[in-house]
């Protein structure tokens, strides 16, 4: 990278605030007081992100008389739920390709359940007046290299043969640049209905309000420290109090699970994003983007980008940083070298936006598992359920996971609990130093494939055969 280019790109970051744009909002609600007594309830939900919030809301919808308590260690939506890109996808399997590879016999059912889940999220946004800038605008996967364009065309043809192409359209270079104009776009695959854009923090805050209106008791700044049996129920200890509950749902995702044996199934991957200042009318016209779709490129180390309600561009992804030992620490939430790299990539994609500045730069941990999509289970004779491993596509899929946890806690056999995806778990990650070594080798191999026409080396082919993976 030439020094002059580096200076130009990094200058765009000089005023960027090191905080999530979504959380830097004057309308952010005040947190609820911490729990300082002993509580009893029918259902305790641990975690105030999407996973926990949807579980609490759906539990009250299923049975309004059920006493539900939700505890959050910090503030509702402060972690991944308030830092993500706001892509709310129908896919439950981290994309159709991942689902078709892993569960070919039930992929149609998974796609049907995912589409229904997204429709139900849209209905909940309307029913509870969730002011979260929800737009059912779809998403385009774009090719920026010739081999990616060929792969997108071939993939669309495979979907047509499998009868899974409904709502998707292959776009050649001219067609994709009619949608969003970048000189590096060579083709695209447009999913017109399967993804919505939204304001992620406002969704979390709105779900909190909806839960409280239905009678859920919410305690913030109340970390759950210990889980153990208490007679026929379960007990959870917190810093200033305790809770006894007949059933417990764990929606803590990347944070250490209270069921210790679950911890080996996830590792933290740190993802980073930038947000521009609002674009002027002329700047927006220079790139088109009239239909406001979400976009993502087709590389292994990929970017995701979208417009906010006030016409800023969120630009994130590419680097996926695994810290040795799998530790989750606040110091990893910011990485200036990644911000500089992302800024350079942004102006390569949109040179017509030269001079635009970034107002926010932030990062956070994603809970990744070896199959890239959520897994589920129970503990303590079915009195505790958990869901984790969403790998960055949890904005929509966590609602489905909430339904799964409630089904499992009720001991019900449903179309969800009968899925192989729900009944089986991914392979756990090995201990250190093997986890770090394997992930580092996989990342190097993926970057090499991106620069060598998509050709996968022996390591990646072996990982494919084992059903393992790791990407950005």
KOLLUMDO-598887 format. One record per atom (N, C-alpha, C): x, y, z; residue in one letter. Coordinates in pm, whole numbers, plus 50000, padded with zeros to 5 digits. Each point is the difference from the previous one (the first is absolute). Layout:
// residues N
XYZA ...
//
This chain:
// residues 472
500854988250000X 499155011850000X 500895012450000X 499825008849905X 500825011949990X 499745009250118X 501065006950051X 499825008950115X 498955010849977X 499955005649878X 499025010649973X 498584994750010X 499784987649949X 498674993950009X 499654997250146X 500984994650075X 499774997350141X 499605012750073X 500725011049974X 499695012750066X 498605004749964X 499654998849872X 498675004449957X 498904991850068X 500204987050006X 498974991550059X 499925001650151X 501155000750066X 499965001050145X 499525013650045X 500225010449918X 499465013250034X 498494999450015X 499354991549922X 498544998750009X 499554994850135X 500924994450079X 499684994350131X 500315009450115X 500505012049972X 500535008550107X 498955004050103X 498755000849961X 498945004150093X 499114988350042X 500364987749963X 499144988550028X 499964997150150X 498814999150054X 499834996850142X 500114984950020X 500724995650102X 500184985650023X 498814993850073X 498855000649937X 498774994750060X 499064996149887X 499174990150025X 499014996049901X 499085011649965X 499845002749872X 499075010549958X 498604997350054X 499604987549999X 498644996550042X 499775003250148X 501014997750082X 499865002450144X 500205014650037X 500615007849910X 500255014250024X 498765007849960X 498944998350076X 498685005149962X 499395007450119X 499595012549982X 499415007550112X 498704993950052X 499374991649917X 498764993650043X 500214987050076X 501244996750030X 500304987750072X 499284999850135X 499264989350031X 499264999850127X 500934998450120X 499545004750113X 500764998250124X 499944985350042X 501094994750056X 499964986050044X 499104998150121X 499504988150014X 499204996450117X 500934997550119X 499505001850123X 500844997550118X 500434985450009X 501114997850067X 500514986450023X 499124992750101X 500034986849993X 499294991750097X 500745000450133X 499285003150109X 500625000750133X 499244991750103X 499124991149952X 499204991850091X 500024985549951X 499164991950058X 499784986449952X 498714999749919X 500094995449877X 498874999249909X 499604985649980X 498754997749970X 499524986849954X 499185002349874X 500064990249909X 499255001449875X 499834986349936X 499174999749897X 499834987849922X 501164998049904X 500415011049934X 501074999449900X 500985011350024X 501264996550015X 501075009850006X 500734999949866X 500165011749940X 500755001649877X 501305007350035X 501134994049963X 501305005950028X 500565005749870X 500185013249995X 500535006549881X 499005009849942X 500455012549982X 499125010449948X 500335004249859X 500484990549919X 500115002349857X 498774994449930X 500084998849868X 498844995049925X 499544986350049X 500944991150027X 499654986450039X 499125000050124X 500445007250104X 499225000550122X 498715007849986X 500055011349929X 498815008449986X 498894992849924X 500364993449888X 498974992449927X 499454988650086X 500854993550078X 499524988950084X 498995005150102X 500325011150066X 499085005550099X 498685004349936X 500095006549883X 498785004949933X 499134988349955X 500604990049936X 499224988749951X 499424991850114X 500734999250112X 499484992750116X 498715006450051X 499965013250003X 498795006950045X 498894999149895X 500374999849872X 498974998349897X 499384986150010X 500814989950029X 499484986450012X 499114998550123X 500395006250110X 499234998950125X 500135013150076X 499025009049984X 500095013150066X 500084999150152X 499574988950059X 500034998750146X 501364995750052X 500884995849913X 501314995350041X 500825011650057X 500584997850115X 500895010150060X 501384998749938X 500435010649933X 501274999849929X 500905011150053X 501254996550031X 501015009550042X 501164999349901X 500545011649961X 501185000649914X 501095007750072X 501204994450003X 501155007050058X 501065002149892X 500645011550006X 501055003749906X 501205005350078X 501194995049968X 501205003650074X 500405014649986X 499735006149886X 500325014249980X 498685007349972X 499795003949873X 498765006549960X 499454992949878X 498704999749987X 499344993449889X 500565005249867X 500444990749915X 500475003549866X 501415005449993X 500775000050109X 501325006649999X 501054992249922X 499844986849987X 501034991749936X 499654998249852X 500044987749950X 499834997749856X 498685005549947X 498964999950083X 498695004649953X 499975014949971X 500945007750055X 500055014249972X 501175004249915X 500734990249946X 501225003349925X 500024994049860X 499034991949964X 500034992949872X 499585009149886X 500004994249879X 499685007949882X 498545002549975X 499124993550075X 498575001949981X 499424992549882X 500674988949959X 499474991349895X 499144989350067X 498715000449978X 499074990350060X 499604990049892X 500694988549999X 499834990349890X 499014989250036X 499334994949898X 499104988750020X 500774987150027X 501204998949947X 500754987550013X 500274996650146X 499754987450035X 500314994850133X 501344992850002X 500634998849884X 501164991149985X 501265007449955X 500055013050027X 501125008249955X 500164999449849X 498885001649933X 499984999849855X 499564986649945X 499425000749881X 499464987949937X 501104990149965X 501175004849959X 501074990849962X 500444991650119X 500165006250116X 500394992650120X 498924990050039X 498755004249992X 498904991050036X 499874988349904X 500155002649871X 499874989349901X 501114989850014X 501205004650036X 501134990950020X 499804991150123X 499495005850107X 499934992850127X 498714992150018X 498885005449954X 498704993450022X 499204999449869X 500524993049899X 499325000049870X 498594994050007X 499784990450090X 498704993450005X 498925008750064X 500405010050078X 498985008350064X 500145014849965X 500775003049894X 500235013949968X 498725007249961X 499074993249934X 498765006649963X 499185003750122X 499974991150098X 499305003150125X 500705011650073X 501335000050002X 500755010750064X 499755013449931X 499954999749867X 499725012449927X 498585004950026X 499054990650006X 498615003650030X 499885006050140X 500644993750098X 499945005150137X 500695013550010X 501105001849926X 500705012850003X 499185011249939X 499334997249887X 499165010149937X 498845003850093X 499424989850064X 498905002650094X 500495008250119X 501214996950047X 500575007350113X 500205014749967X 500515002949880X 500195014049960X 498665007249988X 498994993249945X 498665005949993X 499475003250140X 500274991150095X 499525002150137X 500755011350069X 501285001749966X 500725011750052X 499385012849947X 499735000249870X 499375011949940X 498655002850065X 499234989450028X 498695001750065X 500175005250142X 501034995250072X 500235004750137X 500425014750001X 500785004249900X 500395014149989X 498765008749990X 499024995649921X 498765007649986X 499134998950126X 499864987850054X 499114997750114X 500425007850124X 501305000450026X 500505006750120X 500565013949971X 499795005049879X 500485013349960X 501495001650033X 500794990249953X 501445000350022X 500635009849901X 500435011450049X 500545010649916X 501464996949969X 500234990949902X 501364995349974X 500395001149852X 499355008949926X 500365002649859X 499984987349916X 499034991550020X 499894987249930X 499675002449853X 500844994649910X 499795001149856X 500224986449936X 499004994349937X 500114986849935X 500605002349861X 501265004049995X 500605004649874X 500834989449929X 500274988550065X 500764989549936X 501505002350009X 500764991249934X 501465000650005X 500574995349867X 501125006049961X 500724995749880X 501374995050041X 500334987649963X 501374995250009X 500715004349873X 501075007750013X 500675005449881X 501344993149977X 500354998649874X 501294994549960X 500935011449965X 501234999450052X 501005010249968X 501204994049929X 499964987149971X 501044993149924X 499314991149897X 500654997549885X 499354991749897X 499574986250050X 500844993550081X 499614986750046X 498775000650091X 499845011050074X 498805001450083X 498755001649915X 500115007349889X 498855001749911X 499564986549943X 500974992049959X 499684986649948X 499374991450109X 500525001050122X 499454992050110X 498575004150033X 499715013149997X 498635004550027X 499044995049893X 500435000549873X 499134995049892X 499754985050016X 501054992550029X 499874985550017X 499124996750121X 500175007850107X 499204997650121X 498525002749973X 499705010549923X 498615002949968X 499404988849915X 500794994649908X 499514988849920X 499754987850087X 500884997550096X 499784988650092X 498725002050080X 499765012150046X 498775002850075X 498774997749913X 500095003749873X 498874997749909X 499734985049985X 501094992149985X 499824985449987X 499404994050126X 500385005450116X 499504994750127X 498625005550035X 499485009249919X 498715006150032X 500065009750116X 501175006250023X 500195008850114X 500315014449959X 499765003249873X 500405013249949X 498895010350008X 498864996650057X 498885009450004X 500415012950071X 499745011249937X 500325013050059X 501415004749976X 500824991949930X 501375004049972X 500185002949852X 500955008749969X 500255003949861X 501505002249981X 500544994149894X 501405002549967X 500105013049923X 500945008550038X 500225012949936X 501385000149935X 500075003449871X 501325001749938X 500585013550042X 501175003549948X 500695012050045X 499145012549980X 499385001049883X 499185011849974X 498815000650095X 499354988450022X 498804999750084X 500335003150147X 501124994650048X 500325002550141X 500405014650020X 500665006049901X 500405014050015X 498835009549979X 498924995149942X 498775007949997X 499395001050140X 500234989650081X 499495000150137X 500895008450093X 501314997049998X 500985007450078X 501255001249913X 500485012249981X 501065002349901X 501375000150066X 500744989349979X 501404999450040X 500814994549884X 501175005749972X 500804995049887X 500534986050022X 499964994850122X 500534986650024X 498924989249998X 498735003749980X 498924990149999X 499904993649862X 500134986749995X 499984992549874X 498734991849980X 499294997250108X 498764992249993X 499365000350138X 498804994750009X 499324999650130X 498924989450002X 499664995450119X 498874991150019X 499075006950098X 498825003549950X 499065008550072X 498944991450066X 499955000450133X 498934993650078X 499025011150037X 498875000249933X 499115011550010X 499185000650129X 499734988550063X 499095000150115X 500594993650125X 501164993849990X 500484991850110X 500805007350106X 500155013249987X 500785007750097X 499335013550021X 499965004350126X 499545013550033X 501155007750064X 499985013149982X 500955008850069X 499285006550118X 500735001950110X 499405006550116X 501085006650085X 499565007750098X 500895006350099X 500124990150115X 501154993550016X 500084988950095X 499785003850145X 500545011350045X 499815003750140X 498555003750028X 499375007049905X 498595003550020X 499114987650004X 500374989449928X 499254987650010X 500114994450140X 501214999650056X 500184994950136X 499235008450101X 500115013249989X 499295008750095X 498484998449986X 499534998549876X 498574998249980X 499504986850056X 500804989449983X 499624987150057X 499975000650152X 500945007150059X 499975001750147X 498695006650043X 499635010949932X 498745006750036X 498814990849982X 499974992549890X 498884990949975X 499934989350109X 501164994750040X 500024990050107X 499415005750129X 500425012050035X 499515006150124X 498515002749994X 499515004049883X 498565002549987X 499194987350018X 500614988549971X 499324987150020X 500224994550141X 500775007150082X 500174995950138X 501324993350034X 500954999749906X 501314994450030X 500745009550095X 500614994650106X 500785008050093X 501464999849953X 500535011749969X 501335001249941X 500955006450101X 501154993550021X 501055005450086X 501275001449918X 500565012149997X 501265002149931X 501135001750102X 501244999949950X 501184999950088X 499864988950105X 499524988549952X 499784988450088X 500574987649933X 501324998050007X 500574987949940X 499594987550077X 499734989349926X 499734986950061X 501334993350026X 500304997250126X 501324995150039X 500074985050014X 498904993650038X 500034985750026X 498624994049982X 499944988349945X 498754992749977X 500104986550069X 499014996550082X 500024986950065X 498574995850035X 499794986950018X 498674995350037X 499595005250137X 498695001950015X 499435004250128X 498684992750017X 500064988050060X 498814991650008X 499544996049862X 498735002449971X 499464996649868X 500235011249899X 500635010950043X 500215011649913X 501495002449981X 500335011749949X 501385004249982X 500215013250073X 501245002350043X 500345012650066X 501165006549928X 499915013049982X 501065007949939X 500425010850099X 501295000650025X 500565010150090X 500445012149920X 499705011950051X 500435012649940X 500785007750107X 500665011249963X 500825006950100X 499265004450125X 498755004449986X 499275005550114X 498744992150034X 499754989049933X 498774992650027X 500064986249939X 498854993949984X 499904986749941X 498614998249942X 499894990149913X 498734997249933X 499774985050001X 498824995950040X 499584986149990X 498954999049889X 500234990849909X 499134999049883X 499724985449967X 498784997349953X 499664986349958X 500784996349874X 500205009649912X 500724997749876X 500945011749975X 501124997349928X 500985010349969X 500374999049853X 500015011349930X 500455000849861X 501255008549995X 501074994549941X 501285006849995X 500225005849861X 500035013449992X 500255006849873X 501255008550008X 501064994450058X 501225007750023X 500984999349884X 499804991049906X 500784999149877X 501514999650026X 500755010449965X 501464999150009X 500515000850142X 499215005050093X 500465000950137X 499924986350068X 500874997450097X 500104986350056X 498664994450043X 499664988549943X 498724993750028X 499984994650142X 498865001450067X 499874994850136X 499994984850003X 499794993749884X 500194985549987X 501394998249940X 500954996450084X 501405000849960X 500364991249881X 499324988749985X 500364991249890X 499695006049863X 499185010549996X 499635006449874X 501125009249950X 500885004250089X 500975010449965X 500944995949887X 500314987249989X 500964995549897X 499435000949859X 498705002449986X 499395000249868X 500095013649931X 500385010550072X 500075013149938X 501375006550026X 500425008549907X 501165008650020X 499595014149959X 500665010250060X 499695013849959X 500805004049877X 499335006549908X 500655006049884X 499625014850001X 501025008449994X 499755014450006X 499835005649860X 498905007349982X 499615006049873X 499975015150018X 500295007449893X 500135014650011X 499235007049889X 499585012350029X 499175007449904X 500275014950010X 499735006949890X 500075014649992X 498635005449960X 499715012450039X 498795006849954X 500385013849950X 499535003349878X 500315013149943X 499085010750056X 500365012449971X 499085011150020X 498834998349902X 498875006850021X 498904999049903X 500435004749862X 499614992649897X 500335004149863X 499105011349956X 500555009149922X 499185010349937X 499194993749887X 499045007649949X 499194995049889X 500874996949879X 501005008549973X 500884997849886X 500884987750021X 500514998350122X 500824988250028X 499184987249985X 498795000150051X 499154988249988X 499664997249855X 499755010549921X 499694998249858X 501204994149926X 501215003050045X 501194995149929X 500184984950012X 499364993850098X 500104985550015X 498674992949976X 498955007549976X 498704993649979X 499434995150132X 499844986850011X 499534993650124X 498585004550036X 499195002149897X 498635004950022X 499164989950077X 500304987149985X 499164989850063X 500494995750138X 501105005850046X 500444999150139X 500254985650049X 500424991249910X 500294986450040X 501244999550090X 500104989550079X 501274996850061X 500914993849895X 501295001550016X 500964994049907X 501094992750076X 500554989949935X 501164993050051X 500784994749883X 501335000550008X 500764994549887X 500254985150020X 500494993549896X 500014985449994X 501334993850038X 500945007950050X 501294994450040X 499874992250130X 500994991650027X 500034993250130X 500145010350113X 500905009649979X 500105011450091X 499125011049941X 498775000550046X 499005008249931X 499665012550081X 499435009749928X 499465012250060X 498474999249995X 499365006350096X 498555002249993X 499775015050014X 498995005249928X 499785014450001X 498555003049968X 499525011050058X 498595003749983X 499825014750032X 498835005449964X 499635013850032X 499205000350129X 500265010050083X 499175002350118X 498795008649960X 499105002150095X 498805007849970X 500355014349961X 501125005350054X 500395013749965X 501105000249893X 500074989449920X 500874999249882X 501495000950031X 500404993950108X 501404996950025X 500294986349941X 501264997049975X 500374986549958X 500744993050114X 499474988750043X 500734991150090X 500874990949914X 501274998850038X 500964991949924X 500764991350100X 499784986849995X 500614991450100X 500494986949943X 500634992150085X 500444986649963X 501474999249967X 500334990749913X 501334996849948X 500874993250105X 500545007750094X 500804993750106X 499084992550097X 500414988150037X 499334992450106X 501104995750095X 500055006250116X 501134998650090X 499654990750115X 500754989050009X 499834990750111X 501125002450101X 499685004150124X 501045002150100X 500464986850062X 501294998650015X 500534987650057X 499334997250135X 499564987750017X 499344996150124X 498515002450000X 499485006349895X 498565002149991X 499455009450105X 500805009850038X 499555009250106X 499145011149941X 498995004250077X 499155011349963X 500385011650089X 500615010349940X 500495011450077X 499675013049929X 499735010450078X 499645013049943X 501145005649915X 501234996750032X 501135005549924X 500014995249855X 499314988949972X 499954995049863X 498915006749917X 499185008550063X 498885006149928X 500455010549898X 501255004250006X 500495010049905X 501334995549942X 500175002149870X 501214995649931X 500315010049888X 500785010350030X 500255010649901X 500554994849868X 500864989550003X 500544995149874X 498914994149910X 498974994350062X 498864995149921X 499175011649948X 499795010350081X 499255011749953X 500675006249878X 501345001350005X 500725005749887X 499844991449875X 500084986850019X 499834990849888X 498605001349940X 498985000450087X 498625001349952X 499785013149926X 500605010850049X 499855013049932X 500574999349859X 501174993749985X 500584998649867X 499124991849908X 499444989150051X 499104991749919X 498755007949960X 499495008250092X 498795007849971X 500215009249880X 501125007349999X 500225009649891X 500414993149870X 500514987750009X 500224992249878X 498674996049938X 499054996650087X 498674996249951X 499235012049947X 500095011250071X 499235011949963X 500945012049983X 500815000449895X 500925011449982X 499265013149981X 498744999349954X 499235012349979X 499635006750133X 500264993150113X 499715005950131X 501255005450068X 501055002549924X 501225005850057X 499655012650078X 500565001150119X 499725011450087X 498974997250107X 499234989249987X 499064996250106X 500794996050125X 499465003450116X 500684997050125X 499204989950081X 500714992850085X 499354990450089X 499785006550137X 498824997650055X 499655006050130X 500134990050114X 499944987049970X 500044989750103X 500814988149950X 500744993950091X 500784987849971X 499944991250124X 499614987549982X 499814991450117X 500164985349963X 500044991750103X 500074985649980X 499294992850113X 500034986949994X 499384991850103X 500124985349966X 499684991850097X 500174985549986X 498744993449945X 500234990549910X 498964991349945X 500254985950053X 498944992950036X 500184986150044X 499964990849879X 501144994249970X 500134991249884X 500074985550045X 499324991349928X 500164985650022X 500494993649870X 500384987450008X 500694993849887X 499084997049882X 498695001450016X 499124998049885X 499345013149954X 500375011250064X 499565013449957X 498545003250025X 499274991650068X 498605003050028X 499654994850137X 498915004950055X 499674997850140X 499864985150034X 500324997050125X 499744986750056X 499225001850129X 499404989050046X 499035000750110X 500184988050091X 499485001150122X 500074988650090X 499345003150133X 499984990050087X 499445001450134X 500984994550103X 499775003450124X 500804995250112X 499114999250123X 500524993750105X 499284998850128X 498594994149980X 499994988249937X 498764992549978X 498945008249927X 500435008049905X 499065007549916X 499515012950061X 500515003650117X 499555012650062X 500755012249947X 501084997749927X 500805010949943X 500164997649850X 499835010449921X 500234999149855X 500965011049958X 500704997549889X 500945010049949X 500004999949849X 500415011249944X 500215001549856X 501215009049983X 500884996649906X 501225007949978X 500564996749863X 501045007349960X 500724997049877X 499445006349874X 499325011250010X 499335005949883X 500985005549896X 501235002550036X 501085003649906X 499665012149915X 499465010350064X 499795012649930X 498695001549928X 499214989449990X 498685001149935X 498894997750102X 500135006050117X 499044997750106X 498875010050008X 500045010749919X 498965010150012X 498624993949977X 499894991649900X 498734993249975X 499914986350065X 501084992249993X 499964986050043X 499814998550150X 500335010350080X 499814998750144X 498534998850037X 499125005449919X 498584998250031X 499604985349984X 500494993749894X 499774985749982X 500624992350117X 501215003650039X 500664993350112X 499235001550129X 499355011350020X 499175001950118X 498844990250001X 499364998249885X 498924990149991X 500514986050029X 501194996749950X 500584986850027X 500224998150149X 500595009950067X 500244998650144X 498694998250076X 498985007449964X 498714998650069X 499384986349974X 500134994949877X 499524986449970X 500724989850087X 501335001250009X 500804990550077X 499655000650148X 499815012050053X 499665001450142X 498614994450030X 499125000749901X 498654994550018X 499964984949978X 501104994249951X 500024985849970X 499144996449881X 499815009349909X 499114997949886X 500784995249878X 499394990949925X 500534996149870X 499315008649895X 500775008249932X 499455009049899X 500794998449871X 499545006749895X 500744999449874X 501395005950017X 500165008650099X 501345005550026X 500884989850072X 499514994150106X 500844991050079X 500314987049927X 499254996749896X 500274987849923X 501095002049895X 500425012349979X 501035002749900X 501344994050042X 500734994549903X 501344995250028X 500895011550048X 499795011849944X 500745011750041X 499845002750150X 498824997450053X 499745002350142X 500484988250084X 499864988049949X 500334988050079X 501504997550011X 500785004649903X 501434997250000X 500825012650025X 501164998150059X 500875011350031X 501195000149905X 500665011649987X 501225000649921X 501154993350074X 501124998449931X 501204995350067X 500545011050089X 500464996750122X 500595010250086X 501375004249947X 500445011750042X 501335004649965X 501034993350091X 501194997349948X 501044993850082X 500565010150099X 500724995450102X 500645009350094X 501165007249934X 500495010350066X 501195007049951X 501254991350023X 501005001249917X 500145009849891X 499404995449868X 499304988550001X 499514994249875X 498905008649937X 499145006050083X 498935008349945X 500595012049927X 500935007250064X 500585011849938X 500774996349874X 500764989150005X 500794995849884X 499104996349883X 498944992450029X 499084995849894X 499265011749938X 499565009350083X 499275011649950X 500945009049918X 501225002050050X 500965008349926X 500334993949864X 500204986849995X 500294993349873X 498815001049905X 498804998950054X 498805001049916X 499855014149944X 500235010150083X 499915013849952X 501035002749890X 501234995350020X 501035001849898X 499594993249870X 499444988150011X 499594992549881X 498855006849927X 499075005850076X 498885007049938X 500475012649927X 500915007350061X 500555011949933X 500744996049873X 500734988950008X 500734995249883X 499034995849888X 498894993750038X 499004996249900X 499415012349932X 499755010650077X 499475012449942X 500945005749894X 501304998750023X 500975005949907X 500464990249892X 499474987750002X 500374989949900X 498764994349931X 499115008949961X 498854995949921X 499034990950071X 499995000550134X 499074991950077X 500454985750022X 501204996449954X 500474986150014X 500334997050145X 499384989350050X 500154996350140X 501134989950015X 500875002350097X 501144991150020X 499604987350075X 500954991550025X 499724987150064X 499405001850138X 500485009950075X 499465002450134X 498515003349993X 499625009149910X 498595003849989X 499164988349950X 500534992249907X 499254988449951X 499774989950113X 501004998550086X 499854991150115X 498955005350096X 500045013150027X 499005006050087X 498594998449941X 499905001549868X 498704998149935X 499474986050022X 500874990049985X 499584986150018X 499554997250143X 500665006850096X 499654998050140X 498815008450043X 499515008549912X 498885008750034X 500385011450092X 501285004149993X 500485010850084X 500285012249914X 500085011550065X 500305011949924X 500265011850089X 500455010749937X 500265012550071X 500175010749894X 499205010750008X 500185011249907X 499635012950067X 500045010749924X 499695013150058X 498505002949996X 
//
